[in-house]
C-alpha cells in the first residue's frame, strides 16, 4: 500500500506539472488543482492509512 500511495502522489504531482501544457487559463487551473487533489489523496488517504496500520504504538 505504501508503494501505491507513493505512486499516486507522484502521479498527482505529474498531472499538476503537465497543466502548463494545457491551453486556456481556467483549464490549466482546473488540471493543476486536480493534480494537487490527487497527490493529497495519495499522501493523506493512502500513505497515512498504510502507516497507521503498522504504527509503532499499536504493538
JOPE-V716582 format. One record per residue. N is the residue number from 1. SS is DSSP state (helix for helix, strand for strand, loop for the rest). PHI is phi in radians with two decimals (none if undefined). OMEGA is omega as a letter, one per 40 degrees, with the letter a starting at -180 (999 if undefined). Layout:
BEGIN
[[N	SS	PHI	OMEGA] [N	SS	PHI	OMEGA]]
END
This chain:
BEGIN
[[1	loop	none	a] [2	helix	-1.16	i] [3	helix	-1.19	i] [4	helix	-1.09	i] [5	helix	-1.08	i] [6	helix	-1.13	i] [7	helix	-1.13	i] [8	helix	-1.17	i] [9	helix	-1.08	a] [10	helix	-1.16	i] [11	helix	-1.09	i] [12	helix	-1.09	i] [13	helix	-1.10	a] [14	helix	-1.12	i] [15	helix	-1.13	i] [16	helix	-1.12	i] [17	helix	-1.21	a] [18	helix	-1.27	i] [19	helix	-1.14	i] [20	helix	-1.12	a] [21	helix	-1.45	a] [22	loop	-1.41	i] [23	loop	-1.33	i] [24	loop	1.69	a] [25	helix	-1.18	a] [26	helix	-1.21	i] [27	helix	-1.17	i] [28	helix	-1.06	i] [29	helix	-1.09	a] [30	helix	-1.13	a] [31	helix	-1.19	i] [32	helix	-1.13	i] [33	helix	-1.14	i] [34	helix	-1.10	i] [35	helix	-1.11	i] [36	helix	-1.17	i] [37	helix	-1.17	i] [38	helix	-1.12	i] [39	helix	-1.14	i] [40	helix	-1.16	i] [41	helix	-1.09	i] [42	helix	-1.13	a] [43	helix	-1.41	a] [44	helix	-1.48	a] [45	helix	-1.37	a] [46	helix	-1.59	a] [47	helix	-1.15	a] [48	helix	-1.15	i] [49	helix	-1.17	i] [50	helix	-1.18	i] [51	helix	-1.22	a] [52	helix	-1.17	i] [53	helix	-1.16	a] [54	loop	-1.98	a] [55	loop	-1.17	a] [56	helix	-1.18	a] [57	helix	-1.41	i] [58	helix	-1.68	a] [59	loop	-1.25	999]]
END
